[in-house]
Amino acid sequence: MISFLLAIYGVVSANAKCKKVDPQDNFNLDTYVKGGTWYIHQQMEIQYLPLERNYCVTANYRFAKNIRQDGQILVTNFAREGSVTGKGTNTDEAGFFGRLCAQKDKSNKKASKLEVGPCVINWIPGVSGPYWVVAAGGFKAPEEYEWAIVSGGQPDKEGENGCRTGTGINGSGFWLFTREQQRNETLVNAMRTIASDKGFDLTVLNDVEHEGCSYPDPPKEDKENTVSRWLRKLSKSLESFFG
């Protein structure tokens, strides 16, 4: 499997200049969202993800069902602080502005090029930050993804052995995802090689501890509320009436 992955991406040494990074082509967003929990095994330290939160880090996604958020993805991020038994931080419990939504980047139609921001104000320009799936695969991909490399946009800061994104809120971050809680060192190393070939500086990546972790139950699928159903029916009726 690993040699197959590397062959696909034509791995070579990363150069010191910032290469143009493209989100993955032929990306199946439905599979990525609906395939279950993502476990982050390495990540870059940024403003909202200090090293103290490199424990039990997961991401869950599901499609929003209410008409106001049609086409958007509800995002749930979780991490523990200090240790695998430390205090948990769940974005679903972060208050009115803490709940996160992802949607396709308005500048293009690429399914792997998304923007993430607070659901209630993500319509405001500049509020959401880039979330790019730059590589994803697995034996059954694209029907089923087993791993993914995610970047907070184009890496444009030169580092020790490549380039990185910023470290603030938007335009920042670099993650290695797999579907398994148990770390597969061979797979992680293969993902690192793919990322290096794309020009990423791997020195910014830090391990995330999952052994001994407990996690909250995955969020339930979103259900359309009564008001949304009524508005959807009204919209369809008006479209039918006015042709």
N, C-alpha and C positions, 0 to 999 in steps of 0.2 A: 504493500500500500504506500509506504513512504517513498520508495523509489518512483512509483507511479506519480505521486504528487509532485515530486521534484522534476520529473521529466516534463510534466505538463507546463510548468512555469519556467523551464529553461534556466535553472539557477546559475547565476554567475556572481562574482564579487560586486558589492555595492560600491559606487564611487562617492567621492566626497561632496560633489555638487548635488543640489536638490533635484532629483528626477521628478518629472510630471507623473503623478499617481492618478490612475483612473479607477473609479469604482467598477466592480465586476460586471462584465457583460452577461447576457442570458441568465439573469438572476431571478430565482423563483421566490418572490417575497412572501407568498402564501405559506410555502414550506418553512421558510425562515421564521415566520411569526408563530405558526401553529405547531411547530415540532417539539415544543416543551421547553423546559428550563435550560438556559445557557449558563454554564459555569465558567467564570473568568479565571484563568490560571496564571496569566501575567498581565500586568497593567502598568501604565506610566503614572507617576505621581503628578497630580494637578491640584488646582485650588480646592475642588470639592471632593477629591479623593486623596487625602494625605496618606502617608505610609501606615499610619495607625489604623487605617481601614482596609488593610490588605488581608482580611480574614473573611471567609465564607461569602465571597462576592458573587452575586448572581444577577441575571437579567431575565425578565419574563415579558412577553409581548402578547397582545390580543387586539383584534380589530374592534374599533368603536362601532356601536350599533345605532346611536342616536343621530338624528338628521343633522344636528349642528356640527357633528364631527365626522360626517361621512367621508370615508377614504382615509381616515386617520388611524393611528395605532396607539393604543394605550401602553405606556411603558412603566414597568415596576422594577426598580433597582434596589438591591438589598446588600448590606455589608455589616460586619461586626467590627467593633473598635477595640484594639489592644490585644485581643486573643480570640480563639475560636469560641469562647464562652462569654465574650464581652458584649456590651450593649449593642443591640441591633439597630440599624438605621434603614427605614423603609420609606421610599419616596411616596408611596400611597398614603402614608400617615404624616406627611410633611406639611399639612395645612392646605389652604385654598390655592396658594400659588405653587405648592410643591408637586402637585400631580403633573406628570409629564406626558406629552403626546409627540409622536413622530408623524411626519408626512413627507411626501416626495418633495425634493428640492424644486422650487417653482421655476428654476432656470432650465430644467430639462425633464425628460420623461423616463430617465433611467431608474429602475426599481431599487437599485442598490445605493442610490444617492439620496439620502434622507436628511431631514432637519429635525432636531429635537428641542422642545422648549415647553414652558408651562402651558397647560391646555387652555387656560382661560384667557391668555393674552398672546398666544402664538400666531395670531393673525397680524400682529404689529411687526412691521419690517425691522429686522435686526435682533429681534428677541430670541429667535431660535438659532441654534448652532449646528454646523454640519456633522452628520453621522454617516460615514461612508463604509460600506462593506467592500473592502478592496480585494478580498479573496475568500472563497468558501468552497467546501467540497466534502467528499465522502464517497463510499462505494456506490451509493444509490443517487448521488447528486445529479440533477437538481431536484429530484423528487424527495430527497431526504438529505439534509445537511448534518454532518458530524462535527465540523469545525468551521471557524470563521475568524478572519482578521479584520478588525474594525479600527478606523482612524477618524479623529475629529477634523476631517478635512485634509487639504493638501499640506504635507509637511514642508515648511519653508524656513526653518531655523537650522542652520548648519551645526552639527554636533561632532562627536569624536569619530564616528564611523558611518556617517550618513546624515540624514536630516530628521527633524522632529516637528511636531505641531507646537502650538503655544501651551501655556500652563494655566490659563485663566478659566473662565466659564465657557465661553464659546470659542470655536476654532482650536480646541485642545483635546488631548487624549489619544491613547493607543492601547488596544486590548487584544488578547488572544483568547478566543472562546472555544469551548468544546461542549458537547452534550453530556459528558460524563463528569460526575463529582471527583472520581479517582483520577489523579493526574497520570497521563500517558506521556512519559518523558520523550519517547521516540517521536510521537506526534508533535509535541510542543517544539522540539528541536527542528522538525521539518517545517513547521509554521514559521519559526524564526528565520530559517534559511530563505523561505519565500519572501518574507518581509524585507530581509536584507537585500535581496535581489531587486526589490522595488525601490530601494534607496532609503529605507528607514534606519535610523540609528538605534540599534538594539540595546545600547548601554542604558537607555532610559527605562527599560522594562524591569519590573520587580516581581518576584514570585508572590502568588496569593495562596494562603494556607487553607485547605479544605478538610484535611484529616481531623475528625472529631467534631465537625460542624453540625449544627442543627439549623434548619431553615424554616421560615414561615410557610404555610401551605401556599401553593401557587394560586394566584388570583383567579377567580372564576370568570368565565366568559361574560362579556358585557351583554346586558339585555336591554332591548329598546323600551323606553318608558312610554307611558300613555300619551303624553303630549307630543312626543316625537312621532308616534304612530299616527296620531290625528293630523299633524302637520304634513306627514308624508302622503296620506290619503288626499288631503286638500290640494297639495301640490300636483298630484297626478290628475285630480279632477279638473283643475284649472288648465293643465297642459292639454287634456283631452278636449275641453270646451273651446279653447282658443286655437286648437290645432297645432 
